[in-house]
Each structure stands twice: as C-alpha cells, then as structure tokens.
Amino acid sequence: MDGDAGPPALPGDRLSDTTVTIAGGGLIGTSWAALFRHFGAQVVLWDPELDARRRAVQRVEHAAAQLIGISPAIVGGTLDISHDLADAVRDADLVQECAPETISVKHDLFRQIEAAASPKAIIASSTSALTWPDLSPALRLPGRFITAHPFNPPHLIPLVEIYGIDPAVVQRADTLYAAAARVPVILKKPATGHIANRLSSALWREAVHIVAEGIADVAGVDAALVNGPGLRWATVGAHLTYHLGGGDRGLAGYLEHLGASQERRWADLGAPLLDESTRSLLVDGIADATAGEDIATLATRRDEALIQMIRSRR
C-alpha cells in the first residue's frame, strides 16, 4: 500500500459478518477490541486474569467513546468477555494476539489457539519487536500466521505492519484491517521492530544523544521534533520529504547536491548508552518537561490531539 496514504474514511459496519477474538485484555487488546466492534465485528475478548477481564469493559468503552469522536456512525458490533480461550477462538475469522513480549508465553498461547480455532482463522500477533521467525515455530500450520503490529493506540493510529509467508492470508488480512479503517503496510521480509519501531528507535537514539551531550534538554528536543519535522511527517514520509527538498529534480537533485551533507550528518550521529547518568538526565528531564502531570492526563491530551489530527486529515 502507499506509505504516504492517509487513514481511510470511517463510517459503516464493514465487519458485520466477521468475528474477531482478542487474546489479551491489556492496553493494546482493549484498543483493538474497541476498533473492531466500532466497525461492526462480533468481538470476543479473552484474558486469563479475572482483574484484566473486569477492567477490559471500561477500557473498551473509553476507547469506543474516542472513536465516536472521530466517526459518529453507529454500528452493530458486539463485545463478549471470555474466560475460556478455546471457546473464545472457536468461531473467529481473526485471532489478534496481544500477550506479553515473551516468546515462550506467545508460543504456548499460539498452540492453544491453533488447537481450538477454525482452519479458516488468521492468527495474528501484535508483537512490537519479535519477528515472524521468532514466533511461527509454535504453529503446525505457519502459513495461517502473521505478525500484525499496530502503533499505540491502535484504535486511533491507523498503521498496521503485516508480515506472513502465504500471500493469500496476507491479502485477507490486508482487506480485513482496511475494513476497520487501518492502513496496512506489508513487509517484504521480517525485521526486528518491523518498520515504524525501527524508525522510532533511530530517532529516539539521536534524541537521547542530544540530551546526553548537552546540546539541548528533553523539553527542547521534543519541542523541536513536534514543531518541526513532526508536522511534516504527519503529511509526507521521509523519502518524499527529501524528494520535495530537491527542487525541480526531486530526490535525484537532492542526492546530487546535498548527499554529501547528509552523509556528514549521519557520521556525526550518536550511539548513546542508557547508563545510570543518561537515565537520570532523561527521567529528570521528562519530569521537568511534564511539570508533574500524571500519565493519565498526558495520555488524554495526546489522544485528544490525535483525534483532532485524524479529523483534519479526513
């Protein structure tokens, strides 16, 4: 798909004939659940912990209210909370796994899911760092398995990064996520951190280096990003940005005239260590930048800003 494509329009009950099981009732799982229900899917959310199942409904409703703020369409999706994994996955068209980032935990969960799920079901992992080769050995039929990494929070940020070995399964998954107004991007081969987390990690590495070297403080780095390249990246990607910076000849012109300058900048980028001194700089710096505001308040402000951006892009 087009890497610079904006999120598709939202209205409609596009998944009314689809059953989606969410395996894991934490932050990511409940966000997925709200999204799929919003678009009409019959959603079953499973978690092994009673407390997580109890909190799940409130979390889903909170995310659902934010979705209504983007799209007032009323759809006919449902949500069931389950304590029985086999029962939860039995009728699923898609099982979206959202367990902790531990290979052994995910392997055990995949074995249980595959034993109970219909052969038609796609089994998808929301993993943020593990790869398809890390996870697929747990399955007897690995062709039905994909990694499908969202960006947090999944109900607001449309990106889904997909990798699988069966083109038909990948295409089915692409169609399903697109029906929930996501923007699927297909990886040509597996990579640790997929695409977006690799880009984010590279940027944060330099952000940490700038703080550690005393070039700017945490607040200054974040302000520079949000009010500079962050605005541009919300509309065009990294490659298109430089294409537009090359004048009439586009990227070819940029590389000819400024390629050497770019290499000099690359050579000067840092490789900081997250040692005790650097950690203290970052923790103290974010405390100053946030002026004591709690995580919930900061997350709410972020989500409100995301909703406004999503509205404007549509």
N, C-alpha and C positions, 0 to 999 in steps of 0.2 A: 504494500500500500504506500501511498505518498507520505513520506516522512514529515512533510510540512502541512499536511491536511489538518484542518481544524476539526473539532468534535461535530458529529452529525446532529441533525435536529432531533428533538427528544420525543414528541408526542406519539402515542399509540400503544396498544397492548401487543407488541410484536412477538412476545414469547408465550402467548396464551396456551399454546399446545406443548409447552416444554416444562419438564420437571428438572429442577436443579437442586442438588444436595450440596450443602456447605459442610465440610468436615473440619470443624474447629470454630468455636464461638468467641474468639477474641476480637481485637480491633479490626483486623483485615476481614475476618469471616463475616462479622456482622455488617460491615460495609458492603461486601459482595451481596449478602442476603437482601439488604435494602434495595440495592440496584436491580437485582433480578426480579424481585417482587414488583418493583415500580413499573417494570416493563411487561408485567402480566404473567410471569412464570409462577409455577407452583413450587415454592421453595421449602425445602426441609433442612433445618439446621441441626446438626448433631455436635455434641461435645461430651466427653467422658465425665466432666466435672459438673456437679449439681449447681454450684455457685455460678459457673460460667453460663449454664443454661438459663438460670434465673436472670442474670444481668443482660442476656442476649436480647430479650424483647425490648428493653429500654434503649439499648444501643441501636437496634434496628429502627425503632421509631424515631430516634433523634436524627439518624441519617436520612430516613424517609422524609422527614419534615424539610430537611435541606434540599432534597431532590424536588419536592413540591415548589420550593422557592425558585428552582430553575425551570421546571416544567409543571404547570398546574394540571396537566392531564390526569384524569382519574382512571386507573387501570384495575383489572380484576385479578391481580396476583394474590397468592395466599402465602402464609408462613406457618409452618408447623415446627415445633421444637421436639427433638427426639433424643432419647437416652440409649437407643438401640441402633448401632451402626448398620448392621445387616438390614434391618427394616428401613432405615433411612435411605440407603442407596439402591434398594431393590428396583424401583421404577425410574431411576434417574437417567436422563439423557446426558447430563454433565455432572460429574462429581468434582467440585472445586476444593482441593485440599488446602488447609490453612493451618497446619500443625507447626510446632516449633522447628527451628532450623537445625535439626539434629538428624543425621542420616538414618541412624538406627530406628528412631521414632517414626520417621516417614516410611521406611521400608516395612515396618510392622503394620502400619496403617494401610499401606497400599495392598499388602497381602490380604488383609481382612476385606478391604473394599472390593478387590478383584474377585474374591471368592463369592461375594453376595450380589454384585452388580450385574445388570443385564449385559450381554455381549455387545449391545449397541452403544453402551455408555462410554463417553470420553472421560478419562481420568486425567485431571489437570492439577498441577502443583503451582501454588502461588509463590514458590520459593524466590527469595530475593538474591541469593548468592550461589546456591547449589545448582549444578548443571544436570541436563538430561542423563549423561553417562553416570553421574553420581547416584541417581535415583532409579533409573529404569531396571537395574538388575533385580529389583524386588518383584517384578511382574512377569508372569508366564507369557503374556501377550504384550510386549512393549510397544507394538505399533499403535495401540489404543491410548498410549500415554503421551502427554505433552507437558512441557513447562509453560505456564501462562502467568507471567509476572506482572502484577499491576503496580501502579505508583500510588502511594498512600496520600489521601484516602481514595480507594478505588471507586466509590460512588460519585466522586466529584472529578477526579483526574482521569481522562479517558484512555490513557495509554495502557495497552496490554501487549507484552512481548512474548511471542509464541515460538517454541521450537518443538518439532516432532519429526519422526522418520517416515511416517505414512502420509503422503501428500493429500489423500482423501480425508483423513482425520484432521489434518491441519486446516484444510479448506472448510470442513464442517465447523471447526472451532472458530475460524475467522468469521464465518457467517453468523454464528451464534453470538459472539461478542459484539459484532457490529450491530446486531439487532437490539442490543442493550446500549446502543449509542457509544460504544467504545471505539477506539482507533487501534486495531490490531497491527502490529509490526512483526513480520516474520523474520527470524534469524536464519541465516544460511548455514550456520554451524553453531554448536553450543559454545558459550563463553562464560566464565565466572563473572557474575554481576550483570550478565546479559548486555544490553546497550546502555540504558539510561543510568543504571547504577555505576557503570564504569565511567561514564561522563561525569556524573555527580562526584564520584570519588576523586577523579582527576582534578576537578575544580576545587573541592574542599582541601585536597592536599596542598594546593598552592595558597588557599586562604589561610590554612594553618601556618604555612611557611612565612607568609607576610606578617602574621602576628608574632611568630617566634623570633623573626629577625628584627622586630621593632619598626617595621615600615609603616604599619597602621594598627589600630586596636580592633577588637572584634566588631564593635559598632561601626567603625569606619569601613571595614571590609564589606560588611553586609549592606551598608548604605550604598557603596559603590556598585555592588552587584545588582541590587534591586532597582536602583535609579539609572543604571547604565545598560550593560548587556542583558540583564534580566528582562527588561522591557522589549528589547529587540528579539530575544529568543522566544518570547511568547507569541511572536508572529511569524518568524522565519527561523530555520535551523542554522547550525554552524556553517555548513558548506555554502548555503545560499547567502548567508551574511557576507562571506568573503567574495562570493560571486558578484554581489551588489556593490562591494567596495573596490571593484577592479575597473570601474569606468565602463566605457563602451565595449571593451573586450572581455569584461566579466572576469571569471576566475583565472583564465589564461593571462589576462593583463595583470591581475594582482600577483600571481606567482612570478611573472617575469620581472616586475618592478619591485615587489616587496617580499618575495620569497626569502631572500637572504636575511631581511629584517626579522621575519618570522622565526627563522632558524636561530638567530641570536637570542630572541626571547625564549625559545624553547630551551636553549643551552643554559639560560640563567634561572630557569625554574627550579624550585627546591624539592628536596626529598626529606621532609622533617620526620623526626621520631616523636612518638607520643609518650615521651618520658615524663617524669614527675613535674619537671619545670614547665614543660609545654602544656601539660594538662592543667596545671594551676593557672597559667595565663588564659587558657580558653574558658575554664569554669568561672574564674573571677571576671573575665571579660563579658561573658554572656549574662552574668548576674548584674553587672553594671548596665549593660545594654537593655535588659528587660525590666530594670528598676523594681525588682521584687514581685512582678506579676507572676501568678501561678500558671502552670502548664495548661490547665483547662481554659483560662482566659485567653492565653496566647493562641491555643488551637482554635478557639471560636473565632478570634479575629482573623486568623489565616483562612478558615473556611468561608467566612463572610466575604473576604477579598477574592477568593477563588470563585465563589458564586457570581460575584459581580463581573469578573473577567470572562467567565463562561457565557454569561448573558450577553456581554458586549461582542464576543466572538461570533455569536449566532445572529 
